[in-house]
Every structure is written in structure tokens, then in C-alpha cells.
Amino acid sequence: MTPAELSQALRAALLSAVEDGTFTLAVEDVPAEVRVERPRQREHGDWASNVAMQLAKKAGVNPRAFAEELARRLADFPGVAKVDVAGPGFLNITLDAAAAGELARSVVEQGATYGNNDAFAGLRVNLEFVSANPTGPIHIGGVRWAAVGDSLARVMQASGAQVEREYYFNDHGEQIDRFARSLLARARGLEAPEDGYGGQYITEIADKVTAIALAEGRPDPKSLPDADAQEAFRAGGVELMFGEIKQSLHDFGVDFDVYFHEDSLHASGAVERAVARLRELGHVYESEGATWLRTTDFGDDKDRVVIKSDGNAAYIAGDIAYYLDKRERGFDRVLIMLGADHHGYIGRMMAVCAAFGDTPHVNLELLIGQLVNLVRDGQPVRMSKRAGTVVTIDDLVDAVGVDAARYALARSSADSSIDLDLDLLARATNENPVFYVQYAHARTVNVARNAAQAGVRRTDGFDASLLDHETESVLLGQIAELPRVVAQAAELREPHRVARYLEELAGAYHKWYDQRRVTPFGDEEVSDVHRTRLWLNDATRQVLANGLALLGVSAPERM
């Protein structure tokens, strides 16, 4: 019996009590899905539900009496061994071994789809993440968003959403001008401007821009008049940096469906159209020679200038146009992942969302990530983009590999700061979380390989009642949790829940492996015990593989 089947059994018991008048409830008061979850203490049973406490007041019944009636009815369902009522009305449900063990076969048969749900079916989501300025390589903060953002996209897709990954290139404005001036200065053998960018990568990009121009038969860009030279280095430098960023992300296992250029908003007239739309809605006014958006009407701490008195668009104007563009492309939800220094951005953008007639925190969600601190040899690894000591995506991958980097960055809540120990992540030991989980998967493959050599084949038999050892009950319980974990990770926008779940599953598997054999011992004959345990082994392998795939991490067959 799967958690979904148990949920439906609980609902059927509720409906029967409503239909015969035992519970004074309307049919529509009975939830379409009765939630069940693993009890905190294993001795309390396989599953628990607080549905009696949720519905008792509406039915005019004492919660414990409500639970006792529900327990009596549920106990008659096939596969339910016993139902206990605890405290004020908790239901603790124990399944018989056969009912619990059937999950192993179900998981193997469902394969890569096990864990999926349809909670977000029909929902179109635009998920924007990383979006580093094309003025240098992606640093460690952006790398965290690459891992978390791609994992979030995967769990939301597993929950039925249509997700479009989008990267916003900030290729318009003052930071690009500083980048261009820095490239030109380096090309001419000068120090970067005081407000410019430093680092060896600036020299490398400047040299490449020059080499490409000469190879294409164009003049040496540094020999051009200052304005022309700066534009040549701006265009060439941004294009090269853009290409490097895309390649680094691809090598990290992250590819975007859309690469959106900020400059296109201004070149296409999208900014003017967005301001005109807000003016039509009555939220724009003129003051002190500038054009303002009345965001205070929607909870912002002050109104915002959208067109400055000199006629140039303020920074927020591009954000306004970009949000409207996404909504006009048909997305129901716009999710944007931002760095730790963007908390002040939330109020103004939610006001923009409301000004367009949308619902803040529904049509628009802003997720704020916190800092990543790197440690090596017990000492912090410092970084400064302008000083040229940046720790980049490529540096991290070179140090620990893609799998370890992605897993480590995705396994903690994005709204908390984390310390990454580069020495630990490079180790092939159980102290390294990604190794611990991947090793469990490799072990399942090795068990199946040895079983095949010993003549143990799943297709020759399966008796779920034979999975009656305590370690098997625990392992089956963990396997059953994946659909709930995926749904919760998607709903709460917290893919780290998948990683933490995998570590618990790996622990349960290793304990089972230590106490139960799949292959016959010595001259022992192959029996249904071995075959059924192979089903459980292979179900675990499938769940580990599915979970790792949600994090964009490989499931190795040998380690």
C-alpha cells in the first residue's frame, strides 16, 4: 500500500461515516486528499494522520472520539494491520508486511516517474536565476543560484509545471561602461580606471577582442579614437564574456531556455510601452521634471522615479518592462532569484506587480539567497571580483567536480549562509554527503550485479510479506516519502529537502545492506526471499537515481 492508497483509504472511511450519518459533515468537507506522514518515532507505526483533529470541530464531535470511529473503520481495509489513537486524536497506522512491501514492486515498475506529482499541472513558470553581469566570470554566489535554480526547476517540473529557465544579461548601463573602459585601459597597457574592473581575466578578454578584430581584417580596436575604441571593447568584451558564462554553466549542467538581454528592452521600446501601460492604469505622475510610479499605493516605502529628469530611464524602468514582458509571454508565475544584497528590491517590485493588477507573491515571487563562504585547509578563501581574486564557477568545479559542487550548494536552504569545506568535498569518504549518497546508489547496482551472477532474478518471484525485518520496514518507509518530499520541495521552493531526504534514504539502505542478503550464502538455494529483497534493492536504486536527477547530480554505477 502506497501513501496515496492509504490516503484514499482514509478518505473512503470518512465518506462512509458521513454517508451513514455518523459524522455530521457535508461531502465537500472531506478533503480530496487526506494527508499522511511518517511519525517521528518509528514505534508509533508506519504512517500518521491528524485528519480527525482537523474535522472534528466542524462535525461537532470530540477529536479523540472522531479518531476512534475512523480507526475502527480503517482497520477493516486490506493491508492495514492496526490503527492506534494517540493523544487528542492522532491516528497511528501500521500496515502489514505484505501491504508495505508492495511498494518495492510499484517503484520499480514506475521507474523514473516515481516521485512525480501533478500539483502544478497546467502552471507556466518563468524561473530566472544566476543572471550575473557580463563583466566577469560567475563567482561563487552565482554558482549557488545555478545549482539551486536548476534543481528548483526540476522539482517544479516533477510536480507538473511547465518551467522556462531564463538568464537576464545586464548588458545595459554604467557597469558595462566601466567594463569597456577597463578593457580599453588594459589593451593600451594602462591600469584599470579607479571604478573599473581588475583581474587577469580583463587582460585576457582585452587580448581576445584585439586578436579577433585583427583576424577579421578590422583595425586594432585600441588604436581607434577613444569613443570608438570603447564601443569596440564593449561589444566584443560583452560577447566574449557572454560566451564564457554560457559555456561554464553548460559544463556545470545548467542550460537556459532563454537568454534575455536587458539592452533589448530599451532598444525595442518595451520600457516606453510599460510606462505607458502604467500611465493608462493611473499609477504614473510627473514631478520635478521626472516621471514617477506611485508605488506607495501598493505598500512601497516611497514612490519610484522611472524616467529621470534628463530623459533617461531609471534602473527600475527596465525591471518594470521586463516583468510585463514575462507576463505578456503567458507565464502564470514569475520567479526571480536574487543575491543577499537585494532585500530592498522586494517592496518596490511587489508594488510594480500590484500596479499591473497582478497578485504580489503569487504572480511574482522573489527568492533571496545568502552568502557562500569557501574554506580550504581550515582557512577562508577570499574573493573580490574587482581585485581579481574571484573564486569562479570553473575554480569550484576544478577543485571538487561538478557533482560535489552542485550537491553541496543545493543541500542547504538558500536563505541561509553556508560554509563549503573544499577539502571535505574532494574526499571519497562517507563524511562527504554527495559521496555517501552516490556510494549508496553504486552499492545497489553492485548488489544487483552480484545477484544476477548468482542466478537471482526479480521476474522469478515476489512475495511482499517476506519484507518483514525492521530494516526493511524503515527502508520502505523512506522510499515511500519521495513523492511527498518532491511535492513539498516544489511548493516551498526548497530543493534542499531532496538532498536531505536522499541522505536519510542512503543511511536506511546501508543499514539494510548490513543485515539482509540478496544473494544466497554458500550452498543456499535461491528463493523468493532473495528475489523479493532484490526488488527492494532495485527500488532503492531507482529512488536514489530519481532524487539525484532532481539535483542534477549523476548516479554512478561504480565508485
N, C-alpha and C positions, 0 to 999 in steps of 0.2 A: 504494500500500500504506500503510495507516494503522499507527500504532504498535501498535494492538490486533491487527491482522492479522499484523504481524511477530512479535509476542509469541506468537501461536498457531502461526506457522511454526516458531519456535524450540522450542516445546513438542512439536510434531509430530516434529521432528528428534530430540529427546531420547527420545521414546517409541519411535521406530523403532530407536534404538540399544539401548534397554532390551529391546525385544521380540526382537531378533535376538541378544541376549547380549553385545553389545559392551560395554555398561555394566552392571555388576552392581548394579542398583538395583531396588527394588520400584516398581511403577507409582505407588503413593501417595506415593513420594518426589519425584516430578516435580511441581513447583508447578503449580497450576491456571492461574496467570498468570505468565509469565516477564517480569520487569521489563526494559524497555529505556529508555534515556535518551539525551539528546543529549550527545555527547562535548564536553569543554571546548574542544578545539581542532578547528576545522572540518575541517582536512585529514585528520583521523582517520576521517572518514566521516560518514554520516547519523545512525547510531544505534550505541549500545554496550551490551554486557551483560556482567555478571560472573557469570552463572549457572554457568559451568564452575568457577569458584573456589568457589562455594557447594556444589556437589555432588560435586566430585572426591574429596574425602577419604572421603565415605560410599561412593563407588564403588571406592575403593582404587586410584585412578589419579592420576598426576601431573596437576596442574591444566592445565598447558600442553598435554599430550598429549590430555587430555579436550577442551580447547577446539579443538585442531586437528581432531579427529574430528568435532566438532559443526560446525565451519566447513565441512568437506568436504561434509557432508550438507545444510547450509543453502544452500550455493552453488547447489544444483540447483533451489531453489524459484524459480518465476517471479517476476520483479521484483527479484530480488537480483542486483546487478551483481558484487559481490565481497565476500569476508569475510576480514579480516586478523586474525591473533592477535598481541596485543601484551603485552609484559611477562610476568607469571607466568600469564596465561590470560584476558586481556580479549578479548572479541570486538568488533571494529570492523566495522560493516556499512554498505556503500554500496549504495543502491538505484539502479536505472536510472531515467532521467529520466521515463519513462512511468509507472512504478510510483509514484514520488514525486509526480508531477503529478496523479495520480488523486485525491489528497486534495482538490484545489481543487473538483472537481465534488461530491465527497462532502459537503464542508462546506456548500456552497450548498444541496444537497438536504436536509440535516438541519436547516438553518435555526437557529431559536432553541434547539433542543435540543442543538446541537453543544457539547461540553464537559461534558455531564451524565454522571453515572455512577450506579450503584446500590449503592455501597459501604455506605450506611446504610439500605438498603431495609428497611422494617418497623420502624425505630427511632423511638420517640416521644421528642422532646426538648422540655423546658421551658427556654427561654432567658430569663433575667431580666437586664435591663440598664437603665441610667440610674438609675431608682428614686430620683430626687432628692427630698429632703424638701419638702413643700408649704409651705415657709416663705419662698420667694422664687423668682425666675426660675432656669432652668437655667444654671449657669455653665459655663465652658469645659471643665472636667473631665467634666461630664455630657454635653456636646456630643460629646466624643471617643467616649464609650461609645455614644452614639446612632448615630454613623457606623460604628464598628467592630461593634457588636452587630447592627445591621440587616444589614450586609454578611456577618457570620458566619452569620446565619440564612439568607441567600440561598445561600451556598456549601454549607451543610449540606442545604438543600432540593434544590439541584442534584445532591447526592450521594445523594438518595433518602430523606432523613429527613423525618418529619413534625415540623415545628418550630412551637411555640407561643410567640410573643413575649409576655412578661409584664412589667408595670410594678408595682412594690411601693410603695405610698404609705405612708410612715411618718407616719400621722396619729394616733399614739397616743404619749403620753409627755411628758416635760419640754420638749422643743424646741417642741412645739405650744403648750404653756402659755406659753412665752416669746414666741412669735409672737403669741398672743392678747393678752398684756399690752402688747406693743409697739404693736399696732393700737389698743388702747383708749387708750393714752397719747397717741398722735398725734391720735386723734379728739378728745381733750379738750384739745389744744393743749400737751401736755406733752412733755418729752424722753423718748425710749425708755428703759426700765429699763437699768441697767448691764449686765445679762446678756442684754439683748434684741437685736432686730434694727434696724439703721438703714437709711438709704437712702430715696430718693424713692419707691420702689415701695411702701413701708409706708404712706406718706401716701395714695398713690393707692388702695390696697386699702381702707384705712380709710374714705376718702370714698365709695367704691363700696358698701361694706357699709351705710353710713348711707343713701345715696341709694336703694338697693334696698328697705330697710326702710320708708322714708317713702313710696316709690311704691306699696308693697303695703299701705299703711294701718296699718303697725305703728309702735310708739313708736320714737323716736330711740334707738338702742341705747346711745349714750354717756350718756344720761340715766337709764338703769336702775341699780339697785343694783350694786355692784361685781361680785359673783359672776355675776349675770345678764348684765351688760354684757360681762364677759369671755367668757362662753359664747356670746353672740350674735356677738361678733367672731371667736371661734374657729371656729364653724360656718360663718359667712359668709365669713370670710377664707380658710379651707381650700378651700371650694367654688370661690371665685373663682380662687385660685392654681392649683387643680387644673385648672380650665378653661383658664387661660392656658398652663399647661405642655402640656396635650394639644394645644392649637392650635399652639403653637410647634413641637412635634415633628411634627405633621402637615404644617406648612409646610416642614419640613426633610425631608419624605419618609419619616418614620418613624411608623408606626401600630402599635399593640399589639393583640393578640387579647384580652388580659385585663388589666384594671386592678384589682389586688388591694389592698384596704385593710387595713393592719395592725390597725386597730381592730376589724375583723370577727373576728379570731382570738380576741380577748378577749371580745367580746360574744356569740359563738356557743358558747363553752365549748371551743373547739379546743385551747386551752392546757392546760386541765384534762385533756382526753382524751389528749393527747400525753404528759403527765406520768404519767398512769395506765398508759398502754401501757408506758412505760419501767420503771415500778414492777413491772408484771407480768413483765417480762423480767429483773428482778433487778438493775437498774442504778441505782436510786434509794434514798437513805437519808436519815434525819433526823439533824441535828446542830445544836446551839446554837440550837434553835428554828426552824431553816430547813430547807428541802428541797433536797438536793444530788443532782447527777448525777455518777456515778463515771466521769468521762471519762478519768482517769489509766489506767484499764484498757485504754484504746484509744489510748494514746500522747500524750494531752494533758499539759501540764506541771503542771496542778493540777485538782482537781475543781471543778465549777461550781455555784454556787447558782442554782436555778431558781425557787424560791419563797422570798422573803425572810422574815425573822422577823416582819415586820409583816403578813404575809399577801399582800403584793403580788407580782406576777410580776416576776422579774428580766428584763433585756432579752433574755437568751438564750432565755428561755421562749417568746417569740414566734417566734424563729428555729427552735426545735425544732418547734413546732406547724406552722409554715409549710412546713418541709421534709417533714414527714409528710403534710401536706395535698397537696403536689405528687405525692408517690409514690402516695397513695391515688387521685389523679385518673388514674393509669395511665401516668405518664411513666417511661420506662426510664432516661433521663439527666436530671439537673437541673444546668443550667449557670448560674452566677451570676457576673456581672461586678462587680468591686468596685474602689474607689479605692485610691490608693497607700498610704493610711494603714491598710489593713486586713490587713496581713500576719499580725498576731497572731490574726486571726479564723480562719485556715486550720486550725490544730491542733484547736481546740475543735469546729469544725463537722465535720471529718472524724471526730472521736470520736463526735459525735452520729450521723453516718451509720452508723458501725460498730455503735453501740449498738442501732440499729434492725435490725441484721442485714444491712445493705447493705455494698457494697464501696466504700471511700473511693477517690476519684479516678476511679471508674467510674460508679457511680450518682450521685455528687455531684462536680462539678468547680467549682473556684473560680478565676476568671481575674482577676489583679491588673493594673490599668492604672497607668501612670505619668503624671507631670505634663505639662501643655502650657504652654509659655511663648509668649506673643504678643509680636511685635516690630513696631514701626512707626517709620519714619524713623530706624531704627537704634537705637531706644530700647525697653526693655521696657515693655509695657503692664501696669500693676499692677492687681490686683484684690483686693477684700476684701468679702465678702458683707455683713458687719455694718457696715462703714464706708460702704457704699452705692456703692462704685466697682466693682461687679461687672461683668465682661465676660460678657454673656449670649449665649444661642443666637441671639437676634434681632440683637444687636450684630454678631456674626460674619457672619451672613447679609447684613446691611445693608452690611458692609464689603467682602465678596468674592463673595457669591452662594452659593446652595445647592450647586451642583456643585463649585466650588472648595473650599468648606469641607469637604464630605463626602469628596472625593478626598484632600485634604491630610491629614485626620485619619485616614483609613483606610490610607494608603500606608506607614505605618511600624509596626513591631512594637509592639503595645500595651504590652509590658513595658519599653519604653524611653522616656525623656523626649524630647519633641520641641520644637523652636522653629519657630513659624509666622511667616513674614515676610508681614505683611498687604499690604505694598506689592507684593511679588512675586506673590502670589496674585491680585491685582487686574489684573495685566498680561496683555495679549493677545500674549505672546511665547513662543517655544519654551523659555525658561528656566522658565516656569510649567508644571509637569508635567501638570496637567489640560488646559491648553490644547494642549500638544504631542500628547496622545492624542486629544482631541476633534477637533483640526485634521486628524489623520490620517484619522479617520472622515469628516469633511466632505469631504476630498480624494477619498476613494474614491467618494463619492456624486457629486461633480463629474465625476470621470473617467467614471463610468457614464452621466451625463447627456450629456457630450460624445460618448461612443461611440454613444449612441442617435441623436444628431443626425447622426453620420457614417455611420449605417447598420450599425454593428457590433452584431450580436445574438448572444447566447450560444446560442440554440436552433439557430443555423445551422451549428454545428460545434464540435468539441472534440478536440484531439489533445494528450494529456498529454506526449508525447515532445518537444513544442516548447518546454516549460518547462525549457530546458537551460542558462540563464545562471546564473552564480554567485549573483547577487542573488535569482534565483527559487528556487534551492536553499535559500538561507538563509531566505527568507520562508516557504517551505513548511515548513521545519523549525520555525520559530516557530509557525506555525499549528497544527502537529501537537502542540504542547506543551500547549494549553489543557486537554484532559481531565486530564492528569497534574497540572497546576497546581491545578485546581479540587479534585481528589481530595486533594491534599496540603494545600491551604488548609483544607479541611474537617477532615481527620484531625488536623492540628496546631493547629487553631483559630486560624489566621493568615491572615485575608483580605487582609492587605497583600501577600501573594505575588501576588495577582491584579493589583494595581496595578503592581507592579514588572514583571510579565510584559507588561502592556499597553504599558509604555514601551519595552521591548525590541522588541515587535512593531511599534509605531509607527516606531521607528528603522529596522527592516528594511524596512518599507513605503516610507518616504521615500527610502531608498537605491535601492530597486527602481524607484520612480517616476522618479527622476532618470536612469535608464539604459534603461528599457524603455517603449515607447509602446504604448498600447492603440488609439488612433485612427490611421488612415493618415496619412502625412506627404505633403502636396502632392497630386499626382495618383495616388498609390499606391492600388492596388486593395485592397479589404477581403479579408482572407484568414483562414485558420484560426489564423494566428499572433495576429492581433488578437482573434479570438473567444476563443481559449484564454487569452490574457492577461486578457481581461475576466472570465473565470471566476475567475482568481486574484485580480483586483481585488475582485470581489464576495465571494469567500470571506474576504478580509481584512476587508472591511466587516462581514460577519456576525460574525466573531470579535471585532472591536473592539466591536461593539454588544453582543454577549453578555457580554463581560468588563465593560464599563461598567455593564450592567444588574445584574451581581452586586455592584457597589459602590453601586447606587442613584444612578448618575450618568447624565445624559442623553447621547444620541449625536446631536449636532446635524448637520443636513444642509447647513447653510451657516454660515460664520463670517466 
